[in-house]
Amino acid sequence: MATIHSRTTASGLWPEALAENTEGEERFASYATDNAWKTAPVLQGSTSFEPLPDVKNILVTGGAGFIASWVVRHLTLTYRHAYNVVSFDKLDYCATLNNTRSLDGRPNYSFYLGDLTCPSDVLSCMEKHKIDTVLHFAAQSHVDLSFGNSYSFTRTNVYGTHVLLECATKFGIRRFVHVSTDEVYGEVKEGGDDLVESSILSPTNPYAASKAAAEMLVCSYQASFKLPVIIVRSNNIYGPHQYPEKVIPKFICRLQRGQPVALHGNGSPTRRYLYAGDAADAFDTILHKGRIGQVYNVGSRDEVGNLALCKMLLAAMGLGQDTPEQLRKYVRYTNDRPFNDSRYAVNATKLHQLGWQQRTSLKDGLALTIAWYRRFGEVWWGDISPALEPFPILKDQEHDLGKKRFKQEALKVVGHDRVAFK
């Protein structure tokens, strides 16, 4: 059984947390060490609401990935006597069961190994667990990869969402929360107003376009089939458990290895960053207080340019960043993306009216994140070297790593659901 002693605190201090497994289960040892998760802090959000009477069995797609695993841990631990949480994941290259292994043995948690693009997998899971609520996080999300591997983004993000919507409609799902991105709005020029939820969608890269297309499907199922949906569009989210292909964990891991970071173009684009614990709180708030048929922006107050972000990381890691010579040691420049939006900016007033507020500053969140990656970055996923390339190009067949691992390793999973391979 797994024993969890505490949760993270709003102040950014880690609790004493320990998860021990005494069941002798084998776990995907080919890509993650067996014991890393046992000494990791069990991180979740801080919100708690009165359980909803019409919610009992929650399906979280992409539950072994970054953001979704934060939500899985939070819902499982916070509502242990109210909700059953089912993590549905195909275990693609950026996912790992280490993200949720601390929950193994809890009676209100289950993991279901399945492919979102396979209707029989989705329906089988819904039927087995009597799902009434869906939180849809599963997606290909690395913008760099979308320029060279766009078909896989369309398949997962658009077709996968279509499959899930069709299954949800057939099964009579009572609440469907679709997780999108602020990138569907497109670029917001410096000095431009923060965009509200009714703003026109104008995506500029293949990833953002696939997420906008998925939103159109979601809206069509709401209109045509009365599926009760809520759409969420968030700024960039960072924190522990994020696969190090994204900018913050990638930079931390490269610097930890003594390697310089690589900035796209001149390093001038800015992004707004939200700590994962605050994001988990936002999704919890929207699940419990959001209105069906509405769209909610999840926005951060912390906007920073890529070069300024590098300097913050160098300072937080005790590396020099005060002189041009020091910067040249740790910062390199590489070719920019074919197109790179200068900034994104959303207005989160609507979510604030539900009671949510950002709690963790970028400085505090980076400190937590750096500490976690120093301890676990090199062991959590196995070999992360390919992810640390400045502008990785992932071959199409490599996106099937999860499916291959699914076939090779699934029989090692003890106590988890098994589904037919497609």
Secondary structure, DSSP 8 states (H G I E B T S, - for coil): ---------TTS----------S-----TTTS-SSGGGGS------------TT--EEEEETTTSHHHHHHHHHHHHHTTTT-EEEEEE---TT--GGGTGGGTT-TTEEEEE--TT-HHHHHHHHHHHT--EEEE------HHHHTT-HHHHIIIIIIHHHHHHHHHHHHT-SEEEEEEEGGGG----TT---B-TTS-----SHHHHHHHHHHHHHHHHHHHH---EEEEEE-EEE-TT--TTSHHHHHHHHHHTT--EEEETTS--EEEEEEHHHHHHHHHHHHHH--TT-EEEE--S-EEEHHHHHHHHHHHTT---SSHHHHHHHEEEE---SS--S---B--HHHHTTT----S-HHHHHHHHHHHHHHHTTTSSS--GGGGSSS----GGGGGHHHHHHHHHGGG-SSSB-----
